[in-house]
Amino acid sequence: MCCSHPCDPSFQWPAKLFSSWHQDLAWDATIGLDDLAPFSLSLPVVSVRFGILTALPGKMICILLSTVTIITQMALSHFIRGRLTNLLTNELIKGCLLELVAAAEMCGTCYELIIIADNYGVYSYGVYLFSMTIWWGQSWGTATACPYSLLEEYVEQGADAVGVVLKIVFQTIGGLASFRWVKLIWMMEVVDTHVGRGIDSCSADLAVPVVFGFLIECVLTCACRLVSRTLGEIEPKFAAAMDSFFSTSMVILAFNYSGGYFNPVLATGLKWSCRGHTNAEHIIVYWAGSILGSMLSIRLWNTSLIKNTLVGPFKPKEE
């Protein structure tokens, strides 16, 4: 990489970046590693700003900015969700817009999760995803940002078909639109991990043949749904954390093969038209695979043998 950035130990903050601060402050300095050599400090970047000495390793700065980016998107989405809930009375319009906001939040934050996975490893990615799914479960309310959740509701409860289709359309729009603001953040290239990311180019995560990718998304989606149903039935303490932990574990398990999306909108928002698979293959793996996995979970759940096997050990024994 020709140009240095804040995550590079040799990086020196350009003076022009702080020119506006210099006009207002009596003193403001940024000290690079070379300036601190006599003091034998091994910190990549040390900044003196507003009279406060701050010292952070480069990689910490990068992941800190990614964390702030994720939290900001979630907080803004939570605020918008609250306003929509209070202002709108038409349930269909409200439901569609809430799905759009939830899908946009999910995909927008998961773009930043890709940065974390690429630079800090899949287990760091898993920790963030685990925490985020717990938050989404508390914040989203009735929204799901997931097409097959709506389809399950249609199959099992007879939900309005038009409403289901409209909500799925709004979910997809929200997912696809999320890159618009993520791109603006990345193009600022404030940290090294964002350099080159703000371009309209991406690579598919499908690293196995389409049939295997389809089976991975189908089977693991089915497993996630069965676990969710089991937890909903037995209602243990910390059920949300257990559900999130299992789902995150399945994502990590499939991460290097299909990407472990288990959500058509998430996969489409992040990987539609990416190099490595055709759009038809994308639909087969991420839409057909996960939706069929979800429908399979309904069939299995309604099979007494499967349900008793999953729920039976946790039921209190009758005297």
Residue pairs with C-beta under 8 A, 6 or more apart in sequence:
1 8
1 192
1 195
3 195
4 10
4 11
4 12
5 11
5 189
5 191
5 192
5 195
6 13
6 45
6 58
6 61
6 62
6 190
6 191
6 192
7 44
7 58
7 59
7 61
7 62
7 191
7 192
7 193
8 44
8 58
8 192
9 33
9 44
9 58
10 33
11 32
11 44
11 45
11 58
12 30
12 32
13 30
13 32
13 45
13 47
18 28
18 30
21 28
21 49
22 28
25 50
27 48
27 51
28 48
28 49
28 50
29 48
30 45
30 46
30 47
30 48
30 49
31 46
31 47
31 48
32 45
32 46
33 41
33 43
33 44
33 45
33 46
36 43
36 46
41 55
43 55
43 56
43 57
44 57
44 58
45 55
45 56
45 57
45 58
45 61
46 53
46 54
46 55
47 53
47 54
47 55
48 54
56 64
58 192
59 119
59 120
61 191
62 119
62 191
62 192
62 193
63 116
63 119
63 120
63 124
65 190
65 191
66 112
66 115
66 116
66 193
67 128
69 109
69 112
69 185
70 109
70 112
70 113
70 128
70 132
73 105
73 108
73 109
73 112
74 105
74 109
74 132
74 135
74 139
77 101
77 102
77 104
77 105
77 139
78 139
80 101
81 98
81 101
81 102
81 139
81 140
81 141
81 143
84 94
84 97
84 98
84 101
85 94
85 98
85 141
88 94
88 97
92 163
92 166
95 142
95 143
95 163
95 167
96 166
96 167
96 169
96 170
97 170
98 140
98 141
98 142
98 143
99 143
99 144
99 145
99 167
99 170
99 171
99 174
100 170
100 171
100 173
100 174
101 143
101 174
102 136
102 140
102 143
102 144
102 145
102 171
102 174
103 145
103 170
103 171
103 172
103 173
103 174
103 175
103 178
103 265
103 269
104 174
104 175
104 177
104 178
105 136
105 145
105 178
106 136
106 145
106 175
106 178
106 263
106 265
106 266
106 269
107 174
107 175
107 176
107 178
107 179
107 265
107 266
107 269
107 270
108 178
108 179
108 181
108 182
109 132
110 266
110 269
110 270
111 178
111 179
111 182
111 270
112 182
113 125
113 128
113 129
113 132
114 270
115 193
115 194
115 197
116 124
116 125
116 128
117 124
117 125
117 255
118 193
119 193
122 252
122 255
122 256
123 252
125 252
125 255
126 248
126 249
126 251
126 252
129 248
129 251
130 244
130 245
130 248
133 243
133 244
133 247
133 248
134 240
134 241
134 244
136 145
137 240
137 243
137 244
138 240
144 150
145 171
145 174
145 175
145 263
145 265
145 266
146 171
146 263
146 264
146 265
146 266
147 168
147 171
147 263
147 264
147 265
147 287
147 291
148 221
148 264
148 290
148 291
148 293
148 294
148 295
149 294
150 159
150 164
150 167
150 168
151 164
151 291
151 294
151 295
152 225
152 294
152 295
152 298
153 159
153 164
154 161
154 164
155 295
155 298
156 298
168 265
171 265
172 265
172 268
172 269
174 265
174 269
175 265
175 266
175 268
175 269
175 270
176 268
176 269
176 272
178 269
179 269
183 198
183 200
184 198
185 194
185 198
186 194
186 197
186 198
187 198
188 194
188 198
189 195
189 198
201 275
202 270
202 271
202 274
202 275
203 274
203 275
203 276
204 271
204 274
204 275
204 276
204 277
204 282
205 258
205 259
205 261
205 271
205 276
206 213
206 258
206 259
206 276
206 277
206 281
206 285
207 256
207 257
207 258
208 216
208 257
208 258
210 277
210 281
210 284
210 285
212 257
212 258
213 257
213 258
213 281
213 285
213 289
214 284
214 285
214 288
214 289
215 289
216 254
216 257
216 258
216 260
216 289
217 254
217 258
217 261
217 262
217 285
217 286
217 289
217 290
217 293
218 288
218 289
218 290
218 292
218 293
218 296
219 293
220 250
220 253
220 254
220 260
220 262
220 293
221 262
221 289
221 290
221 293
221 294
221 297
222 293
222 294
222 296
222 297
222 300
223 250
224 246
224 247
224 250
224 262
225 293
225 294
225 297
225 298
226 297
226 300
226 301
226 306
226 310
227 243
227 246
227 247
228 243
228 247
229 297
229 301
229 310
230 310
230 311
230 314
231 239
231 242
231 243
232 239
233 311
234 311
234 314
234 315
236 242
236 314
247 262
250 260
250 262
251 260
251 261
251 262
252 260
253 260
254 260
254 262
258 285
258 286
259 267
259 271
261 267
261 270
261 271
261 286
261 290
262 290
262 293
263 290
264 286
264 287
264 290
264 291
267 282
267 285
267 286
267 287
267 290
268 282
268 286
268 287
271 282
271 286
272 279
272 282
273 279
277 285
300 306
301 307
